Amino acid sequence: MYPRRLKTLLFWILLAVIPIGAAQEDSASLAALRAAAEKGQADAQYELGILYEFGYNFPEHLVSAYAWYNRAANQGNAAAAHRLEILKGQLSPSDLKKAQAQSQSPTPSTSR
């Protein structure tokens, strides 16, 4: 009976620890993606736009999404240009102005 309890205990410990490790890895991946986007890599900018648009590990923030897509589209990323067109219809004129200004700043999305 003792080995069975030990196995059960180990199972629950692993179940509790695995998500912590995954969250740390995920956080490191996001930091690397942001660093690449800030260095001007169009694919990273596009991916960061997706994360902002759909709210993955970030609050949904269409202004920041637009800013990152705009940067990527200006470098020829066709998928980013497509997402820009979609977002234009979803943003108010004042949000569109904010997004365009944000895309010109050194780091477009400072809100998280």
C-alpha positions as CSV (number, residue, x, y, z in Angstrom):
1,M,0.0,0.0,0.0
2,Y,2.9,2.4,0.8
3,P,4.3,2.5,-2.8
4,R,0.9,3.3,-4.2
5,R,0.5,6.3,-1.9
6,L,4.0,7.4,-2.8
7,K,3.1,7.2,-6.5
8,T,0.0,9.2,-5.9
9,L,1.9,11.9,-4.0
10,L,4.5,12.1,-6.7
11,F,1.8,12.4,-9.4
12,W,0.2,15.4,-7.6
13,I,3.5,17.1,-7.0
14,L,4.4,16.8,-10.7
15,L,0.9,18.0,-11.6
16,A,1.5,21.1,-9.5
17,V,5.1,21.8,-10.7
18,I,4.7,21.3,-14.5
19,P,2.5,24.4,-15.1
20,I,5.1,26.6,-13.2
21,G,7.9,25.4,-15.5
22,A,5.7,25.9,-18.6
23,A,4.8,29.4,-17.5
24,Q,8.5,30.3,-17.1
25,E,9.3,28.9,-20.5
26,D,6.3,30.8,-22.0
27,S,7.4,34.0,-20.4
28,A,11.0,33.6,-21.8
29,S,9.6,33.0,-25.2
30,L,7.5,36.1,-25.1
31,A,10.5,38.1,-24.0
32,A,12.5,36.8,-26.9
33,L,9.7,37.5,-29.3
34,R,9.4,41.1,-28.0
35,A,13.1,41.6,-28.2
36,A,13.2,40.4,-31.8
37,A,10.2,42.6,-32.7
38,E,11.8,45.7,-31.2
39,K,15.0,45.0,-33.2
40,G,12.9,45.2,-36.3
41,Q,12.2,41.6,-37.3
42,A,9.0,41.7,-39.3
43,D,7.9,38.2,-38.6
44,A,8.3,38.8,-34.8
45,Q,6.4,42.1,-35.2
46,Y,3.5,40.3,-36.9
47,E,3.5,37.5,-34.2
48,L,3.4,40.1,-31.5
49,G,0.5,41.8,-33.3
50,I,-1.4,38.6,-33.2
51,L,-0.8,38.2,-29.5
52,Y,-2.1,41.7,-28.8
53,E,-5.1,41.4,-31.2
54,F,-6.3,38.1,-29.7
55,G,-5.2,38.6,-26.1
56,Y,-2.8,35.7,-25.7
57,N,-0.8,36.5,-22.5
58,F,-1.6,40.1,-23.1
59,P,-4.9,41.9,-22.6
60,E,-6.6,42.3,-25.9
61,H,-5.3,45.6,-27.2
62,L,-6.2,46.4,-30.8
63,V,-4.2,49.7,-30.8
64,S,-1.0,47.9,-29.9
65,A,-1.8,45.1,-32.4
66,Y,-2.3,47.6,-35.1
67,A,1.0,49.3,-34.3
68,W,3.0,46.0,-34.5
69,Y,1.2,45.0,-37.7
70,N,1.9,48.4,-39.2
71,R,5.6,48.0,-38.5
72,A,5.7,44.5,-40.1
73,A,3.6,45.6,-43.1
74,N,6.0,48.4,-43.8
75,Q,8.7,45.8,-44.2
76,G,6.6,43.9,-46.7
77,N,4.8,41.3,-44.5
78,A,1.6,40.6,-46.5
79,A,-0.2,38.9,-43.6
80,A,0.4,41.9,-41.4
81,A,-1.0,44.2,-44.1
82,H,-4.1,42.0,-44.3
83,R,-4.6,42.2,-40.5
84,L,-4.2,46.0,-40.7
85,E,-7.1,46.3,-43.1
86,I,-9.3,44.2,-40.8
87,L,-8.3,46.3,-37.8
88,K,-9.0,49.6,-39.6
89,G,-12.7,48.7,-39.5
90,Q,-12.6,47.9,-35.8
91,L,-10.8,51.0,-34.5
92,S,-12.3,54.3,-33.8
93,P,-10.7,57.3,-35.6
94,S,-9.0,58.4,-32.3
95,D,-7.7,54.8,-31.7
96,L,-6.5,54.7,-35.2
97,K,-4.5,57.9,-34.6
98,K,-3.1,56.4,-31.4
99,A,-2.1,53.2,-33.2
100,Q,-0.4,55.1,-36.0
101,A,1.5,57.3,-33.6
102,Q,2.5,54.2,-31.5
103,S,3.8,52.4,-34.5
104,Q,6.3,55.3,-35.0
105,S,7.6,55.2,-31.5
106,P,10.7,53.1,-30.6
107,T,8.6,50.4,-28.8
108,P,5.0,50.4,-30.1
109,S,3.3,48.5,-27.3
110,T,4.1,49.6,-23.8
111,S,0.7,48.6,-22.4
112,R,0.4,45.0,-21.3
